[in-house]
Amino acid sequence: MPGAKVLPDEPTTVNARAEVPGRVLRRLREPSRFLGPVLVLAGLQVLVALLFSWPAAGSTPHGVPVAVAGPAGVADAAAQSLEAGRKGSLAVSRLPDLAAARAAVLDRRVYGALVIETDGLRLVLASAASPTVAADLLQAVDAIQARSLGTYLQVEDLAPNPRRDRRGEAPAAALLAVLITSVAGGVVIHRSYRTARRRCGALVTLSVLGAVGSIAVLHGLFGALGGPVMAETGVLALLTLAVSGATVAFGVVAQGPGLALAAVVMVALGYPVSGATSAPELVPEPWDAVGRLLPPGAGITALRGAAFFGGSGAGAALAVLGAWSALALLVVAGPEAVAALGRRAASAARAQAPRPVTRPAGS
């Protein structure tokens, strides 16, 4: 148009040049935003793979308690044969006779006992305590028998695995399922309930209902457990409360990172070092001791004791589960309980404080 003014292009050019560094920075940040979560997930996968495979790959027996019973001279020779080539893998003790050997196995003081009898050898064991250890003991005693030509070997399994679970895999599989669902339940409870009273109530309800349902499947449907139903249910309920309660407690202390840490401690670390698929004495040192102090290791020990040994050997494990449960509930309910006590104390102090006496004017 005639007379119209043409605006110069320079300001637009200057603005475009000024935006270049911003666009460059945004493009540089885009790969980090994309790769950051992916690298974290990949690292977590490597960590979980390491924790699950390392105990199995580095599994070496150390201090497995076994016993030898029989006449002193013959028993000493049999003990030396058992220990030959197994430095530190077995902890061999001496017992007087067959009755003492049976009692030691049923009390879970030893995994098995080799009894020297007049007509041959007798291996007394409990495969339900650990199918892996039972198989290793049978192999070791077979080697002794092979060196003693004509020796008769009799195997006496005092606590066999159930008929429908000959390899004893159900307790370990059940433990992993309980751990995963308990951690998930703890996360849901922490996110869904805001008060300590509701969280504690939800934890107890989840523990009872989950244990009842799990035992109905394991004991009733599959026949994978053989002990008193109430005892097995109590163990699973306490295990669920310990794991889910600890998850909520971690969340109360550290929120999201705490919930993630609970999953790592209870599942990624706790399950591999629990000895559920073998025995605590087959977990690499010193993680075998750590496994006994975590709920997964204590849970599988207590469950096997309740299901196959009438509760023998489960006392320390139940104490560990009880301590985890009590501490978790204390952390979850503690802050609100302290605040409530403070309010009650303040209210009581106000009620006991002397009230000012008001006198009529001019008196």
C-alpha positions as CSV (number, residue, x, y, z in Angstrom):
1,M,0.0,0.0,0.0
2,P,1.2,3.4,-0.7
3,G,2.4,5.3,2.3
4,A,2.5,2.1,4.5
5,K,5.6,1.8,6.7
6,V,7.7,-1.3,6.4
7,L,8.9,-2.6,9.8
8,P,12.5,-3.7,9.9
9,D,13.3,-7.4,10.2
10,E,16.1,-6.9,12.7
11,P,14.2,-7.3,15.9
12,T,12.7,-10.6,14.7
13,T,16.1,-11.8,13.8
14,V,17.5,-10.8,17.1
15,N,14.7,-12.6,19.0
16,A,15.2,-15.7,16.9
17,R,18.9,-15.6,17.7
18,A,18.1,-15.2,21.4
19,E,15.9,-18.3,21.4
20,V,18.6,-20.5,19.9
21,P,20.4,-21.3,23.1
22,G,17.1,-22.1,24.8
23,R,16.2,-24.6,22.1
24,V,19.6,-26.2,22.2
25,L,19.4,-26.6,26.0
26,R,15.9,-28.1,25.7
27,R,17.1,-30.6,23.1
28,L,20.1,-31.5,25.3
29,R,17.8,-32.1,28.2
30,E,15.4,-34.3,26.2
31,P,17.7,-37.3,25.9
32,S,18.5,-37.2,29.7
33,R,14.8,-37.1,30.5
34,F,14.2,-40.1,28.3
35,L,17.3,-42.1,29.3
36,G,17.2,-41.3,33.0
37,P,14.3,-43.6,33.9
38,V,15.4,-46.2,31.4
39,L,18.9,-46.4,32.9
40,V,17.5,-46.6,36.4
41,L,15.2,-49.5,35.4
42,A,18.0,-51.3,33.6
43,G,20.3,-50.9,36.6
44,L,17.5,-52.3,38.9
45,Q,17.1,-55.3,36.6
46,V,20.8,-56.0,36.7
47,L,20.7,-55.7,40.5
48,V,17.8,-58.1,40.9
49,A,19.4,-60.6,38.5
50,L,22.6,-60.4,40.5
51,L,20.9,-60.8,43.9
52,F,18.8,-63.8,42.7
53,S,21.5,-65.7,40.9
54,W,24.5,-65.0,43.2
55,P,23.4,-67.2,46.1
56,A,22.7,-70.1,43.8
57,A,25.9,-69.7,41.8
58,G,28.0,-69.2,44.9
59,S,26.2,-71.8,47.0
60,T,28.7,-73.7,49.1
61,P,27.8,-75.7,52.2
62,H,29.3,-74.3,55.4
63,G,28.7,-75.7,58.9
64,V,25.7,-77.9,58.0
65,P,24.9,-79.7,61.3
66,V,24.9,-83.5,61.0
67,A,25.5,-86.2,63.5
68,V,27.0,-89.7,63.7
69,A,25.7,-92.3,66.2
70,G,27.2,-95.6,67.2
71,P,30.2,-97.2,69.0
72,A,33.0,-94.6,69.7
73,G,35.7,-96.0,67.4
74,V,33.4,-96.8,64.5
75,A,31.6,-93.5,64.8
76,D,34.8,-91.5,64.8
77,A,35.9,-93.3,61.6
78,A,32.5,-92.6,60.0
79,A,32.7,-89.0,61.0
80,Q,36.1,-88.7,59.4
81,S,34.8,-90.3,56.2
82,L,31.9,-87.8,56.1
83,E,34.3,-84.8,56.6
84,A,36.8,-86.1,54.1
85,G,37.2,-83.6,51.3
86,R,34.5,-81.3,52.8
87,K,36.5,-78.8,54.8
88,G,34.1,-76.7,56.9
89,S,31.1,-77.8,54.9
90,L,29.8,-80.1,57.7
91,A,29.6,-79.7,61.5
92,V,29.6,-83.3,62.7
93,S,28.5,-84.1,66.2
94,R,28.4,-87.4,68.1
95,L,25.3,-89.0,69.4
96,P,25.0,-92.2,71.5
97,D,22.3,-94.2,69.7
98,L,19.4,-94.3,67.2
99,A,16.9,-92.8,69.6
100,A,19.1,-89.7,70.2
101,A,19.6,-89.4,66.4
102,R,15.9,-89.4,65.7
103,A,15.3,-86.8,68.5
104,A,18.0,-84.5,67.1
105,V,16.6,-84.7,63.6
106,L,13.0,-84.0,64.8
107,D,14.1,-81.1,67.0
108,R,15.9,-79.6,63.9
109,R,19.3,-79.7,65.7
110,V,20.7,-81.6,62.8
111,Y,19.7,-82.2,59.2
112,G,20.5,-85.9,59.3
113,A,22.3,-88.5,61.4
114,L,24.4,-91.5,60.3
115,V,23.8,-94.4,62.7
116,I,26.2,-97.3,62.8
117,E,24.3,-100.5,63.4
118,T,25.5,-104.1,63.7
119,D,23.9,-105.1,60.4
120,G,24.9,-101.9,58.4
121,L,24.3,-98.2,58.2
122,R,21.1,-96.2,58.8
123,L,20.7,-92.6,57.6
124,V,18.1,-90.7,59.6
125,L,17.0,-87.5,58.0
126,A,14.1,-85.1,57.3
127,S,13.9,-84.1,53.7
128,A,11.2,-81.5,54.5
129,A,13.9,-79.4,56.3
130,S,15.8,-79.1,53.1
131,P,15.5,-81.4,50.1
132,T,18.9,-80.1,48.8
133,V,20.8,-81.0,52.0
134,A,19.0,-84.4,52.2
135,A,20.1,-85.2,48.7
136,D,23.7,-84.2,49.5
137,L,23.7,-86.3,52.7
138,L,22.4,-89.3,50.9
139,Q,25.2,-88.9,48.2
140,A,27.9,-88.6,50.9
141,V,26.6,-91.7,52.8
142,D,26.4,-93.7,49.5
143,A,30.1,-92.9,49.0
144,I,30.9,-94.3,52.5
145,Q,28.8,-97.4,51.7
146,A,30.7,-97.9,48.4
147,R,34.0,-97.9,50.3
148,S,32.6,-100.5,52.7
149,L,31.7,-103.4,50.5
150,G,28.7,-105.4,51.5
151,T,27.4,-102.7,54.0
152,Y,23.7,-102.5,54.0
153,L,22.2,-98.9,54.0
154,Q,18.7,-98.1,55.2
155,V,17.3,-94.6,54.8
156,E,14.7,-93.4,57.4
157,D,13.0,-90.1,56.4
158,L,11.3,-88.8,59.6
159,A,9.7,-85.7,58.0
160,P,9.2,-86.4,54.2
161,N,7.8,-83.9,51.8
162,P,4.1,-84.3,51.1
163,R,3.1,-86.8,48.4
164,R,2.0,-84.0,46.0
165,D,5.2,-82.0,46.5
166,R,8.0,-84.6,46.6
167,R,10.7,-82.0,45.8
168,G,9.6,-79.6,48.5
169,E,9.2,-76.6,46.1
170,A,5.8,-75.3,47.3
171,P,7.0,-73.6,50.5
172,A,9.7,-71.6,48.6
173,A,7.2,-70.6,45.9
174,A,4.6,-69.7,48.5
175,L,7.2,-67.5,50.3
176,L,8.0,-65.5,47.1
177,A,4.3,-65.0,46.4
178,V,3.6,-63.8,50.0
179,L,6.6,-61.4,49.8
180,I,5.5,-59.8,46.5
181,T,1.8,-59.4,47.5
182,S,2.7,-58.2,51.0
183,V,5.0,-55.4,49.6
184,A,2.3,-54.5,47.1
185,G,-0.3,-54.5,49.8
186,G,1.9,-52.2,51.9
187,V,2.3,-49.8,49.1
188,V,-1.5,-49.7,48.5
189,I,-2.2,-49.2,52.2
190,H,0.3,-46.4,52.5
191,R,-1.2,-44.6,49.5
192,S,-4.9,-45.3,50.3
193,Y,-5.1,-44.5,54.1
194,R,-3.9,-41.4,55.7
195,T,-4.4,-42.0,59.4
196,A,-2.3,-44.4,61.5
197,R,-5.4,-46.1,62.9
198,R,-6.7,-47.0,59.4
199,R,-3.3,-48.1,58.3
200,C,-2.8,-50.4,61.3
201,G,-6.3,-51.8,60.9
202,A,-5.7,-52.5,57.2
203,L,-2.4,-54.2,57.9
204,V,-3.9,-56.6,60.4
205,T,-6.9,-57.3,58.2
206,L,-4.7,-58.0,55.2
207,S,-2.4,-60.3,57.2
208,V,-5.3,-62.4,58.5
209,L,-7.2,-62.7,55.3
210,G,-4.2,-63.3,53.2
211,A,-2.9,-66.0,55.5
212,V,-6.2,-67.8,55.6
213,G,-6.5,-67.8,51.8
214,S,-2.9,-68.9,51.2
215,I,-3.2,-71.8,53.6
216,A,-6.5,-72.8,52.1
217,V,-4.6,-73.1,48.7
218,L,-1.4,-74.6,50.0
219,H,-2.8,-77.0,52.6
220,G,-6.3,-77.7,51.5
221,L,-6.1,-77.5,47.7
222,F,-2.6,-78.7,46.9
223,G,-1.7,-80.6,50.1
224,A,1.8,-79.0,50.1
225,L,1.9,-78.5,53.8
226,G,1.3,-81.2,56.5
227,G,1.1,-79.4,59.9
228,P,-1.7,-77.9,62.0
229,V,-3.7,-75.4,59.9
230,M,-3.9,-72.9,62.7
231,A,-0.2,-72.9,63.3
232,E,0.6,-72.5,59.5
233,T,-2.0,-69.7,59.3
234,G,-0.5,-67.9,62.2
235,V,3.0,-68.1,60.7
236,L,1.9,-66.7,57.4
237,A,-0.2,-64.0,59.0
238,L,2.9,-62.9,61.1
239,L,5.1,-63.0,58.0
240,T,2.6,-60.9,56.0
241,L,2.3,-58.4,58.8
242,A,6.1,-58.1,59.1
243,V,6.6,-57.5,55.4
244,S,3.6,-55.3,54.7
245,G,4.0,-53.4,57.9
246,A,7.7,-52.7,57.2
247,T,6.7,-51.5,53.7
248,V,4.3,-48.9,55.2
249,A,6.8,-47.9,57.9
250,F,9.5,-47.3,55.2
251,G,6.9,-45.2,53.3
252,V,6.1,-43.2,56.5
253,V,9.8,-42.4,57.0
254,A,10.9,-41.8,53.4
255,Q,7.8,-41.7,51.3
256,G,8.3,-43.0,47.7
257,P,12.0,-43.9,48.0
258,G,11.2,-45.7,51.2
259,L,8.6,-47.9,49.5
260,A,11.1,-48.8,46.8
261,L,13.7,-49.6,49.4
262,A,11.2,-51.9,51.1
263,A,10.7,-53.8,47.9
264,V,14.5,-54.2,47.5
265,V,15.1,-55.3,51.1
266,M,12.2,-57.8,51.3
267,V,12.1,-59.3,47.8
268,A,15.3,-58.5,45.8
269,L,17.6,-59.1,48.8
270,G,15.5,-61.0,51.4
271,Y,14.3,-63.9,49.3
272,P,17.7,-64.9,47.7
273,V,19.5,-65.0,51.1
274,S,16.6,-66.7,52.9
275,G,17.7,-70.2,52.0
276,A,14.2,-71.0,50.9
277,T,15.3,-73.0,47.9
278,S,18.1,-74.8,49.7
279,A,19.1,-74.1,53.3
280,P,20.6,-71.2,55.3
281,E,23.8,-73.1,55.5
282,L,24.1,-73.1,51.7
283,V,23.8,-69.3,51.4
284,P,27.3,-67.6,51.1
285,E,28.7,-66.0,54.2
286,P,28.0,-63.6,55.8
287,W,24.6,-63.3,54.1
288,D,23.3,-66.4,55.7
289,A,23.2,-64.6,59.0
290,V,21.6,-61.6,57.4
291,G,18.9,-63.9,55.9
292,R,18.0,-65.2,59.3
293,L,17.3,-61.7,60.6
294,L,15.1,-60.6,57.7
295,P,11.4,-61.6,57.5
296,P,11.8,-63.9,54.4
297,G,14.4,-66.1,56.0
298,A,12.6,-66.2,59.4
299,G,9.3,-66.8,57.6
300,I,10.4,-69.9,55.7
301,T,12.1,-71.4,58.8
302,A,9.0,-70.8,60.9
303,L,6.7,-72.2,58.2
304,R,8.7,-75.4,57.8
305,G,8.8,-75.8,61.5
306,A,5.1,-75.4,61.8
307,A,4.2,-77.6,58.8
308,F,6.6,-80.5,59.3
309,F,8.2,-80.5,62.8
310,G,5.5,-79.5,65.2
311,G,7.0,-76.1,65.7
312,S,10.5,-77.3,66.6
313,G,13.2,-74.9,65.6
314,A,10.8,-72.0,64.9
315,G,11.2,-70.1,68.1
316,A,13.9,-67.7,67.0
317,A,12.3,-67.2,63.6
318,L,9.0,-66.3,65.2
319,A,10.8,-63.8,67.5
320,V,12.3,-62.1,64.4
321,L,8.9,-61.9,62.7
322,G,7.3,-60.5,65.9
323,A,10.1,-57.9,66.3
324,W,9.7,-56.7,62.7
325,S,5.9,-56.5,63.1
326,A,6.0,-54.7,66.4
327,L,8.6,-52.2,65.2
328,A,6.7,-51.5,62.0
329,L,3.4,-50.9,63.8
330,L,5.2,-48.6,66.2
331,V,6.7,-46.5,63.4
332,V,3.3,-46.3,61.6
333,A,1.3,-45.4,64.7
334,G,4.0,-43.7,66.8
335,P,3.7,-40.1,65.5
336,E,0.0,-39.9,65.9
337,A,0.1,-41.7,69.2
338,V,2.6,-39.2,70.6
339,A,0.6,-36.3,69.3
340,A,-2.6,-37.7,70.9
341,L,-0.8,-38.1,74.2
342,G,0.5,-34.6,74.0
343,R,-3.0,-33.2,73.4
344,R,-4.4,-35.2,76.3
345,A,-1.6,-34.0,78.6
346,A,-2.2,-30.4,77.6
347,S,-6.0,-30.8,78.1
348,A,-5.4,-32.3,81.6
349,A,-3.0,-29.5,82.5
350,R,-5.6,-26.9,81.5
351,A,-8.3,-28.7,83.5
352,Q,-6.1,-28.8,86.6
353,A,-4.9,-25.2,86.3
354,P,-6.4,-22.8,88.9
355,R,-9.0,-20.5,87.5
356,P,-8.8,-16.8,88.3
357,V,-11.3,-15.6,90.9
358,T,-13.4,-12.8,89.7
359,R,-14.7,-10.3,92.3
360,P,-17.6,-8.0,91.9
361,A,-16.7,-4.4,91.1
362,G,-16.4,-2.1,94.2
363,S,-16.0,-5.0,96.6
